[in-house]
Amino acid sequence: MRWTAAGVRRHLLPGRAATPAASVALVASVVLMALTASAALAGSVTWTTWASDHPTAPVGPEPASGSGSGSGEEDPPVPAVGRVWPVGVRPGVLRGWDPPATVYGPGHRGVDLSAPPGAQVRAVAAGRVFFAGPVAGRGVVSIELSGTGEPPLRTTYEPVRASVKQGDEVTAGAVVGTVEATGRHCEGPCIHWGLLRGKTYLNPLLLLPSWLLNGPTRLLPVLGVPLP
């Protein structure tokens, strides 16, 4: 049955002319009685007890959306824990960090460093070898860095002939392999150095403190000042 204000007046107030205010109050009373009856039929069933029988039901406010990790918190910044360059003393950067605009878009998900075949490849910071072996015909070494948050940061080096194995603990500066003469990733001999947190690629140069990026501090002579 479909109820209207006019129908309610005819059924409950026969022979009486109700004012608009009275009609509104009457309809509200009918709705309240219907809700009360429904609650009485439900008995002791409450939202809490119903939700307990339906685990997928929301039992509170939805959690705030996070920034990729789903934790509701921003991903921790990249700490400058590096103590050495992966190769050489201060290698040339043949190609820098150029993150793609989309997941599968063009870009450069790391840094290419000038390095001749056979050059030693070192761990930039202390950690544990996450992976060491061939990937698509090129040797790859990946190291999970200690004390870099959750999930921890991972550095990758390729192409590398690994001298370590998965699970090995390494210190900063420890040799983890040598540069392989495989592929033509760069215009000249190089090593590709990458950095990830989970599945997100980051700029590996952020691992290096300023004194490594800019080189050692040099004292220049001061001219025109008398000695004490």
Contacts in CASP RR format, 6 or more apart in sequence:
PFRMAT RR
TARGET T0000
AUTHOR 0000-0000-0000
METHOD contacts of the structure
MODEL  1
MRWTAAGVRRHLLPGRAATPAASVALVASVVLMALTASAALAGSVTWTTW
ASDHPTAPVGPEPASGSGSGSGEEDPPVPAVGRVWPVGVRPGVLRGWDPP
ATVYGPGHRGVDLSAPPGAQVRAVAAGRVFFAGPVAGRGVVSIELSGTGE
PPLRTTYEPVRASVKQGDEVTAGAVVGTVEATGRHCEGPCIHWGLLRGKT
YLNPLLLLPSWLLNGPTRLLPVLGVPLP
3 30 0 8 1.000
5 23 0 8 1.000
5 24 0 8 1.000
5 26 0 8 1.000
5 27 0 8 1.000
8 23 0 8 1.000
8 26 0 8 1.000
8 27 0 8 1.000
8 30 0 8 1.000
9 16 0 8 1.000
9 18 0 8 1.000
9 23 0 8 1.000
9 26 0 8 1.000
12 26 0 8 1.000
12 30 0 8 1.000
13 26 0 8 1.000
18 26 0 8 1.000
48 59 0 8 1.000
50 57 0 8 1.000
51 57 0 8 1.000
51 58 0 8 1.000
51 59 0 8 1.000
63 72 0 8 1.000
64 72 0 8 1.000
65 72 0 8 1.000
66 72 0 8 1.000
66 73 0 8 1.000
66 74 0 8 1.000
67 73 0 8 1.000
67 74 0 8 1.000
67 75 0 8 1.000
68 75 0 8 1.000
68 200 0 8 1.000
69 75 0 8 1.000
69 151 0 8 1.000
75 197 0 8 1.000
75 200 0 8 1.000
76 148 0 8 1.000
76 149 0 8 1.000
78 148 0 8 1.000
78 153 0 8 1.000
78 195 0 8 1.000
78 197 0 8 1.000
78 202 0 8 1.000
78 203 0 8 1.000
78 206 0 8 1.000
78 207 0 8 1.000
79 148 0 8 1.000
79 207 0 8 1.000
80 206 0 8 1.000
80 207 0 8 1.000
80 208 0 8 1.000
80 209 0 8 1.000
80 210 0 8 1.000
81 124 0 8 1.000
81 125 0 8 1.000
81 126 0 8 1.000
81 145 0 8 1.000
81 147 0 8 1.000
81 148 0 8 1.000
81 172 0 8 1.000
81 207 0 8 1.000
82 124 0 8 1.000
82 125 0 8 1.000
82 172 0 8 1.000
82 207 0 8 1.000
82 208 0 8 1.000
82 209 0 8 1.000
82 212 0 8 1.000
83 124 0 8 1.000
83 125 0 8 1.000
83 172 0 8 1.000
83 173 0 8 1.000
83 212 0 8 1.000
84 122 0 8 1.000
84 123 0 8 1.000
84 124 0 8 1.000
84 172 0 8 1.000
84 173 0 8 1.000
84 212 0 8 1.000
85 91 0 8 1.000
85 113 0 8 1.000
85 122 0 8 1.000
85 124 0 8 1.000
85 208 0 8 1.000
85 212 0 8 1.000
86 113 0 8 1.000
86 121 0 8 1.000
86 122 0 8 1.000
86 124 0 8 1.000
86 155 0 8 1.000
86 157 0 8 1.000
86 191 0 8 1.000
86 193 0 8 1.000
87 113 0 8 1.000
87 114 0 8 1.000
87 115 0 8 1.000
87 119 0 8 1.000
87 120 0 8 1.000
87 121 0 8 1.000
87 122 0 8 1.000
87 179 0 8 1.000
87 191 0 8 1.000
88 115 0 8 1.000
88 119 0 8 1.000
88 120 0 8 1.000
90 212 0 8 1.000
90 215 0 8 1.000
91 113 0 8 1.000
91 114 0 8 1.000
91 115 0 8 1.000
92 113 0 8 1.000
92 114 0 8 1.000
93 111 0 8 1.000
93 112 0 8 1.000
93 113 0 8 1.000
93 114 0 8 1.000
93 205 0 8 1.000
94 112 0 8 1.000
94 113 0 8 1.000
94 114 0 8 1.000
94 186 0 8 1.000
94 187 0 8 1.000
94 188 0 8 1.000
94 190 0 8 1.000
95 108 0 8 1.000
95 111 0 8 1.000
95 112 0 8 1.000
95 186 0 8 1.000
96 108 0 8 1.000
96 110 0 8 1.000
96 111 0 8 1.000
96 112 0 8 1.000
96 205 0 8 1.000
97 108 0 8 1.000
97 110 0 8 1.000
97 111 0 8 1.000
97 203 0 8 1.000
97 204 0 8 1.000
97 205 0 8 1.000
98 107 0 8 1.000
98 108 0 8 1.000
99 107 0 8 1.000
99 108 0 8 1.000
99 109 0 8 1.000
99 201 0 8 1.000
99 203 0 8 1.000
100 106 0 8 1.000
100 107 0 8 1.000
100 109 0 8 1.000
109 194 0 8 1.000
109 201 0 8 1.000
110 192 0 8 1.000
110 193 0 8 1.000
110 194 0 8 1.000
110 195 0 8 1.000
110 201 0 8 1.000
110 203 0 8 1.000
110 204 0 8 1.000
111 192 0 8 1.000
111 193 0 8 1.000
111 194 0 8 1.000
111 203 0 8 1.000
111 204 0 8 1.000
111 205 0 8 1.000
112 185 0 8 1.000
112 186 0 8 1.000
112 190 0 8 1.000
112 191 0 8 1.000
112 192 0 8 1.000
112 193 0 8 1.000
113 190 0 8 1.000
113 191 0 8 1.000
113 193 0 8 1.000
114 186 0 8 1.000
114 188 0 8 1.000
114 189 0 8 1.000
114 190 0 8 1.000
115 121 0 8 1.000
115 179 0 8 1.000
115 189 0 8 1.000
115 190 0 8 1.000
115 191 0 8 1.000
116 179 0 8 1.000
116 189 0 8 1.000
117 178 0 8 1.000
117 179 0 8 1.000
117 180 0 8 1.000
117 181 0 8 1.000
117 189 0 8 1.000
118 161 0 8 1.000
118 178 0 8 1.000
118 179 0 8 1.000
118 180 0 8 1.000
118 181 0 8 1.000
119 178 0 8 1.000
119 179 0 8 1.000
119 191 0 8 1.000
120 175 0 8 1.000
120 177 0 8 1.000
120 178 0 8 1.000
121 141 0 8 1.000
121 157 0 8 1.000
121 160 0 8 1.000
121 175 0 8 1.000
121 176 0 8 1.000
121 177 0 8 1.000
121 178 0 8 1.000
121 179 0 8 1.000
121 191 0 8 1.000
122 173 0 8 1.000
122 174 0 8 1.000
122 175 0 8 1.000
122 176 0 8 1.000
123 143 0 8 1.000
123 155 0 8 1.000
123 170 0 8 1.000
123 171 0 8 1.000
123 172 0 8 1.000
123 173 0 8 1.000
123 174 0 8 1.000
123 176 0 8 1.000
124 155 0 8 1.000
124 172 0 8 1.000
124 173 0 8 1.000
124 204 0 8 1.000
124 207 0 8 1.000
124 208 0 8 1.000
125 143 0 8 1.000
125 145 0 8 1.000
125 146 0 8 1.000
125 155 0 8 1.000
125 172 0 8 1.000
125 207 0 8 1.000
126 145 0 8 1.000
126 146 0 8 1.000
126 169 0 8 1.000
126 170 0 8 1.000
126 171 0 8 1.000
126 172 0 8 1.000
127 143 0 8 1.000
127 144 0 8 1.000
127 145 0 8 1.000
127 146 0 8 1.000
127 169 0 8 1.000
127 170 0 8 1.000
127 171 0 8 1.000
128 143 0 8 1.000
128 144 0 8 1.000
128 146 0 8 1.000
128 167 0 8 1.000
128 168 0 8 1.000
128 169 0 8 1.000
128 170 0 8 1.000
129 141 0 8 1.000
129 142 0 8 1.000
129 143 0 8 1.000
129 144 0 8 1.000
129 164 0 8 1.000
129 165 0 8 1.000
129 166 0 8 1.000
129 167 0 8 1.000
129 168 0 8 1.000
129 169 0 8 1.000
129 170 0 8 1.000
129 176 0 8 1.000
130 142 0 8 1.000
130 143 0 8 1.000
130 144 0 8 1.000
130 154 0 8 1.000
130 166 0 8 1.000
130 167 0 8 1.000
131 140 0 8 1.000
131 141 0 8 1.000
131 142 0 8 1.000
131 166 0 8 1.000
132 140 0 8 1.000
132 141 0 8 1.000
132 142 0 8 1.000
132 162 0 8 1.000
132 164 0 8 1.000
132 165 0 8 1.000
132 166 0 8 1.000
132 168 0 8 1.000
132 176 0 8 1.000
133 139 0 8 1.000
133 140 0 8 1.000
133 141 0 8 1.000
133 162 0 8 1.000
134 140 0 8 1.000
135 158 0 8 1.000
137 182 0 8 1.000
138 158 0 8 1.000
138 159 0 8 1.000
138 180 0 8 1.000
138 182 0 8 1.000
138 183 0 8 1.000
139 158 0 8 1.000
139 159 0 8 1.000
139 160 0 8 1.000
139 161 0 8 1.000
139 162 0 8 1.000
139 180 0 8 1.000
139 182 0 8 1.000
140 156 0 8 1.000
140 157 0 8 1.000
140 158 0 8 1.000
140 159 0 8 1.000
140 160 0 8 1.000
141 156 0 8 1.000
141 157 0 8 1.000
141 158 0 8 1.000
141 160 0 8 1.000
141 162 0 8 1.000
141 164 0 8 1.000
141 176 0 8 1.000
141 177 0 8 1.000
142 154 0 8 1.000
142 155 0 8 1.000
142 156 0 8 1.000
142 157 0 8 1.000
143 154 0 8 1.000
143 155 0 8 1.000
143 170 0 8 1.000
143 176 0 8 1.000
144 152 0 8 1.000
144 153 0 8 1.000
144 154 0 8 1.000
145 152 0 8 1.000
145 153 0 8 1.000
145 154 0 8 1.000
145 155 0 8 1.000
145 207 0 8 1.000
146 152 0 8 1.000
151 197 0 8 1.000
151 198 0 8 1.000
152 197 0 8 1.000
153 195 0 8 1.000
153 196 0 8 1.000
153 197 0 8 1.000
153 202 0 8 1.000
153 207 0 8 1.000
154 195 0 8 1.000
154 196 0 8 1.000
154 197 0 8 1.000
154 198 0 8 1.000
155 193 0 8 1.000
155 194 0 8 1.000
155 195 0 8 1.000
155 204 0 8 1.000
155 207 0 8 1.000
156 192 0 8 1.000
156 193 0 8 1.000
156 194 0 8 1.000
156 195 0 8 1.000
156 196 0 8 1.000
157 176 0 8 1.000
157 191 0 8 1.000
157 192 0 8 1.000
157 193 0 8 1.000
157 194 0 8 1.000
158 191 0 8 1.000
158 192 0 8 1.000
159 179 0 8 1.000
159 180 0 8 1.000
159 181 0 8 1.000
159 182 0 8 1.000
159 183 0 8 1.000
159 185 0 8 1.000
159 191 0 8 1.000
159 192 0 8 1.000
160 176 0 8 1.000
160 177 0 8 1.000
160 178 0 8 1.000
160 179 0 8 1.000
160 180 0 8 1.000
160 191 0 8 1.000
161 177 0 8 1.000
161 178 0 8 1.000
161 179 0 8 1.000
161 180 0 8 1.000
162 176 0 8 1.000
162 177 0 8 1.000
163 175 0 8 1.000
163 176 0 8 1.000
163 177 0 8 1.000
163 178 0 8 1.000
164 170 0 8 1.000
164 176 0 8 1.000
164 177 0 8 1.000
170 176 0 8 1.000
179 189 0 8 1.000
179 191 0 8 1.000
181 189 0 8 1.000
185 192 0 8 1.000
186 192 0 8 1.000
193 204 0 8 1.000
194 201 0 8 1.000
194 204 0 8 1.000
195 201 0 8 1.000
195 202 0 8 1.000
195 203 0 8 1.000
195 204 0 8 1.000
195 206 0 8 1.000
195 207 0 8 1.000
196 202 0 8 1.000
205 213 0 8 1.000
211 217 0 8 1.000
END
